[in-house]
Amino acid sequence: MKKTWRSLAALLLVCALVLSVPAPTGPAHGSTPTAQPGATPAPGRDAPYTLAVGLGSAEDAAGMAVAGAEVELYQVAARHWDAEHSAYVYELDPAYAELTEAFNALTQPELHVDEGDAKAWDAFAQAAAGIALPVTGNETPQTCTAREAMPTAGTVRFEDLEAGLYLVAVHDGNPGYAVTTYDKRIATRTRGAETTYTCFPQMAAVPSPEEIGIKAARELVPGTLTINKTLESYVPGQPGTFVFQIEARLEDEDGNGWTVYSDVVTLTFTGSGTQSVELTDVPRDEDVVVTVTEVYTGASYALTSAREQTVVFDAEGNAAVSFTNTAADGNRGGAVNNHFTKNADGWAWTPEPDVTRGAGA
């Protein structure tokens, strides 16, 4: 059975930072962005500004705060007032010089904020993150412009910022927080005791008329599950095979749920006694319900324990369930080791050499 993972609330907790950029108006001159409505021209750099970054989910905000989440800003470009042309211009920081072509495409002749540019901004943020963050292969990560701890209330306020474009990254600051996902995107992590929160760095504009909203994605932390099987009496002949299905379902407050993990394991006996199989990748979370069901007992044996059991993980992330079988009265049939898969018609199996894990790739 192929394992299935999904993120909470679409499962890919991804961290989407909303790009909130004041749209410029008025005639543009050459390749420079135009002035913003109500902006007061000033020589040199803009006056300092405030940027608010907020986490929409109170539950996630509290969890990330306890896990030591930090919000970092990396200034990728500064905004200047060009008195000659009566317009604002954007100057890319030299550390990001290799992004000049993509940057010019997004900021000239004015700052692009149309919805159609979202993919281009995301690609730009990914490229900037590859320069700013300590991802594998980047030997010269940048120093952040500003850093604030994530409060339990969920909103961080940065003061005294220059106007410009910033890369926003949320993570725990511990080694290994910057990772590359399976689809080769750069992400950052905040790792708690029970949950890992994953974010994709994104761009934000300063000044911003609104709070920048963050949606955090939660990765389910894996736990270790041991399935113990005791065969009290053995029927001589063919080996006895027992099959267990492991299902993890993520459930919300309204009782809605979906499967986030599914696996099948087998244990084969050639005599009475106890065997165990250990799974180290079963998700554990207070909102996840994990069950183990003995779905096949063989033709010769009867189950003397509960067929379905609910898994309870301890503080260290370990759990165990136990099943007991004995020879069925009046039944002396044999059993062979099988490969089990589940399809639309139910369970299907074919004989195979002796194995302990029956899960498909």
C-alpha positions in Angstrom: 0.0 0.0 0.0 1.5 3.3 -0.9 1.8 5.8 1.9 -0.3 9.0 1.6 0.7 12.4 3.1 -1.4 15.5 2.9 -0.9 18.8 4.7 -3.3 20.3 7.2 -6.0 22.5 5.6 -5.1 21.1 2.2 -2.2 19.4 3.8 1.2 21.3 2.3 0.9 23.6 5.7 2.6 25.9 3.0 3.5 29.3 4.3 2.0 31.7 1.8 3.0 35.3 2.5 0.6 37.6 0.7 2.4 40.1 -1.5 0.9 43.4 -0.6 2.3 46.2 -2.7 0.8 49.7 -3.0 0.0 50.1 -6.7 1.8 53.1 -8.3 -0.3 55.5 -10.3 0.5 58.4 -12.6 2.7 58.6 -15.7 5.9 56.7 -15.6 9.1 58.0 -17.0 11.5 55.7 -18.7 12.1 52.5 -16.7 11.3 53.8 -13.3 8.2 53.1 -11.1 5.9 56.1 -10.7 5.1 57.8 -7.3 2.5 56.3 -5.1 -0.7 58.2 -4.3 -0.2 60.5 -1.3 3.5 60.0 -1.1 5.6 63.0 -0.1 8.7 63.4 -2.3 11.8 63.6 -0.3 15.5 63.7 -1.2 17.6 60.6 -0.7 16.0 57.5 0.9 12.4 57.3 2.1 11.6 58.0 5.7 11.3 54.9 8.0 8.2 52.8 7.8 6.4 50.1 9.8 5.6 46.6 8.5 3.2 44.3 10.2 3.4 40.5 9.6 0.6 38.4 11.1 -0.2 34.7 11.3 -3.9 34.1 10.6 -4.3 31.0 12.7 -4.2 31.7 16.5 -3.5 28.0 17.1 -0.6 28.0 14.7 0.7 31.3 16.1 0.8 29.9 19.6 2.5 26.7 18.4 5.1 28.5 16.4 5.8 30.9 19.2 6.4 28.1 21.7 8.7 26.4 19.1 10.8 29.6 18.9 9.7 30.9 15.5 11.4 34.1 14.2 10.3 36.3 11.4 13.2 37.7 9.4 13.4 40.4 6.7 16.0 40.5 4.0 16.1 43.8 2.1 16.5 42.8 -1.6 15.9 46.3 -3.0 15.7 49.8 -1.7 13.3 52.5 -3.0 14.5 56.0 -3.7 12.8 59.2 -4.7 14.1 60.4 -8.0 13.6 64.2 -8.0 14.6 64.6 -11.6 11.8 62.4 -12.8 9.5 62.9 -9.9 9.1 59.2 -9.4 10.3 56.4 -7.1 13.0 54.1 -8.4 14.0 50.7 -7.0 17.7 49.8 -6.5 18.6 46.1 -6.3 21.0 45.2 -3.5 24.4 44.2 -4.9 24.1 40.8 -3.2 21.2 40.0 -5.5 22.8 41.3 -8.7 22.3 38.1 -10.5 18.5 38.6 -10.3 18.7 41.9 -12.2 16.9 40.7 -15.3 14.0 39.2 -13.3 13.9 42.2 -11.0 13.6 44.6 -13.9 10.8 42.6 -15.4 8.8 42.9 -12.2 9.5 46.6 -11.4 9.9 48.4 -14.7 8.4 50.6 -15.9 6.5 50.4 -12.7 6.0 47.9 -9.9 3.9 45.0 -11.2 1.2 44.0 -8.7 -1.3 42.2 -11.0 -2.6 38.8 -10.0 -1.1 37.4 -13.1 2.4 38.2 -11.8 2.0 36.0 -8.8 4.0 33.1 -10.3 6.8 35.5 -11.4 7.0 37.0 -7.9 7.1 33.5 -6.4 9.9 32.5 -8.7 11.8 35.7 -7.8 11.3 35.0 -4.0 12.7 31.5 -4.5 15.8 32.9 -6.3 16.3 35.5 -3.6 15.9 32.8 -0.9 18.7 30.8 -2.6 21.0 33.8 -2.0 19.8 34.9 1.4 19.2 31.7 3.3 21.7 28.9 4.3 20.4 26.3 2.0 22.6 23.4 0.8 25.1 24.7 -1.7 24.9 28.4 -0.6 28.2 29.1 1.3 27.6 32.8 1.7 24.1 33.4 3.1 23.1 37.0 3.8 22.6 38.7 7.2 19.0 39.6 7.7 17.9 43.2 7.8 15.6 42.8 10.8 14.4 39.9 13.0 11.6 39.6 15.5 10.4 36.7 17.6 6.9 35.4 16.7 4.6 36.3 19.6 1.8 34.1 20.7 -0.7 36.8 19.6 0.6 36.1 16.0 1.5 39.6 14.8 5.0 41.0 14.5 5.6 44.7 13.9 8.9 45.9 12.3 9.8 49.5 12.9 12.1 51.9 11.2 12.3 50.1 7.9 13.5 51.6 4.6 11.0 51.5 1.8 11.7 48.8 -0.7 11.2 45.1 -1.3 11.9 42.5 1.3 12.2 38.7 1.4 10.2 37.4 4.4 11.3 34.1 6.0 9.7 32.4 9.1 11.7 29.7 10.9 13.1 28.5 14.2 16.7 29.7 13.6 18.2 26.3 14.4 20.6 24.5 12.0 18.9 22.9 9.1 15.9 25.2 9.1 16.3 26.0 5.4 15.5 23.0 3.2 14.7 22.0 -0.4 11.4 20.2 -0.9 10.8 17.2 -3.1 9.8 19.6 -6.0 13.0 21.6 -5.5 11.5 24.6 -3.8 13.2 26.4 -0.9 11.2 26.2 2.3 11.9 27.1 6.0 10.8 25.2 9.1 9.9 25.8 12.7 10.2 22.5 14.5 8.0 22.0 17.6 7.8 19.0 19.9 4.7 17.7 18.1 4.5 19.6 14.9 6.8 21.0 12.3 5.6 24.2 10.5 6.8 24.7 7.0 6.9 28.0 5.1 7.8 29.2 1.6 9.7 32.6 1.7 7.9 35.3 -0.2 8.4 39.0 -1.1 6.7 41.9 0.7 6.7 45.6 -0.2 7.4 48.4 2.3 5.4 50.6 2.7 2.5 48.2 2.7 -1.1 49.5 3.4 -2.1 46.3 5.1 -0.7 43.6 7.4 1.1 40.9 5.6 -0.8 37.7 6.2 1.0 34.4 6.8 -0.6 31.0 6.4 1.4 28.3 8.1 1.5 24.7 6.9 1.9 22.0 9.5 4.0 18.8 8.8 2.9 15.9 11.0 5.8 14.7 13.1 6.4 11.0 12.7 6.3 8.6 15.7 7.4 5.0 16.2 4.7 2.4 16.3 5.3 -1.2 17.4 2.8 -3.9 16.5 3.1 -7.0 18.7 1.6 -10.3 17.7 1.3 -13.3 19.9 0.4 -16.7 18.5 -0.7 -18.9 21.4 -0.9 -22.1 19.5 0.4 -23.1 16.0 -1.2 -25.3 13.4 1.5 -27.5 11.8 1.9 -27.2 8.1 2.0 -24.0 6.1 3.3 -20.8 7.8 0.6 -18.6 9.3 0.4 -15.1 8.0 -1.3 -12.2 9.7 -2.0 -8.8 8.1 -2.4 -5.4 9.8 -3.7 -2.2 8.3 -2.4 1.1 9.8 -4.5 4.2 9.0 -4.0 7.8 10.3 -6.8 10.3 9.8 -6.6 14.0 10.4 -9.8 15.4 11.9 -11.0 18.9 12.4 -13.2 20.4 15.0 -16.4 19.6 13.0 -15.5 15.9 12.8 -14.4 16.1 9.2 -11.4 14.0 8.4 -9.2 12.6 5.7 -6.5 9.9 5.5 -2.9 11.2 5.8 -1.2 7.9 6.1 -1.9 4.3 5.1 0.2 1.2 5.3 0.0 -2.6 5.5 2.4 -4.9 7.3 2.5 -8.7 7.6 3.9 -11.1 10.2 4.5 -14.7 9.4 4.8 -17.5 12.0 6.3 -21.0 11.7 5.6 -21.8 15.3 3.9 -20.3 18.4 5.4 -17.3 20.1 5.5 -13.5 19.8 6.8 -11.3 16.9 6.9 -7.6 16.4 7.2 -5.1 13.6 8.2 -1.5 14.1 7.1 1.5 11.9 9.0 4.7 12.4 7.0 7.0 10.1 3.5 7.0 11.5 2.3 10.6 12.0 1.4 11.7 15.6 -0.5 14.8 16.4 -3.4 15.7 18.7 -5.7 16.0 15.7 -4.6 12.7 14.1 -6.4 9.4 15.0 -4.2 6.4 14.3 -5.8 2.9 14.2 -4.4 -0.6 13.6 -6.7 -3.3 12.3 -5.9 -7.0 11.9 -7.5 -7.4 8.5 -6.4 -11.0 7.9 -6.0 -13.8 10.4 -5.5 -16.8 8.2 -7.8 -19.7 7.7 -6.5 -21.6 10.7 -6.5 -19.0 13.5 -9.0 -17.1 15.6 -8.4 -13.6 16.9 -8.7 -13.4 20.7 -7.9 -9.7 21.1 -9.7 -6.6 19.7 -9.5 -6.5 15.9 -9.2 -2.7 15.7 -7.1 -0.7 18.2 -6.5 3.0 18.6 -2.9 4.1 18.9 -1.8 6.4 21.8 1.7 7.9 21.5 3.7 8.8 24.7 5.6 12.0 25.2 8.7 10.6 23.4 6.6 9.7 20.3 6.4 5.9 20.9 3.4 3.7 20.9 2.6 -0.1 20.9 -0.5 -2.2 20.2 -0.8 -6.0 20.8 -2.8 -8.7 19.1 -3.3 -12.3 20.1 -4.4 -15.3 18.0 -4.9 -19.0 18.7 -5.7 -22.0 16.6 -9.3 -22.1 15.5 -11.3 -25.0 16.7 -11.9 -27.7 14.1 -9.9 -25.8 11.5 -6.6 -27.3 10.3 -6.2 -25.4 7.1 -2.8 -23.8 6.3 -1.7 -20.3 5.3 1.0 -18.9 3.1 2.9 -15.6 3.2 1.2 -13.1 0.9 1.5 -9.6 -0.6 -1.6 -7.6 0.2 -3.0 -4.6 -1.6 -6.3 -2.7 -1.2 -8.4 -1.8 -4.2 -11.9 -0.7 -5.0 -13.1 -4.3 -4.6 -11.5 -4.8 -1.2 -8.3 -6.7 -0.3 -6.3 -8.7 -2.8 -3.2 -10.8 -2.2 -0.7 -13.0 -4.0 1.8 -15.5 -2.6 5.3 -14.1 -2.2 8.5 -15.0 -0.2 8.6 -14.4 3.5 8.6 -10.7 4.4 7.6 -8.6 7.4 6.5 -5.4 5.6 3.8 -5.8 3.0 3.6 -2.1 2.0 4.0 -1.1 -1.6 6.4 1.5 -2.7 
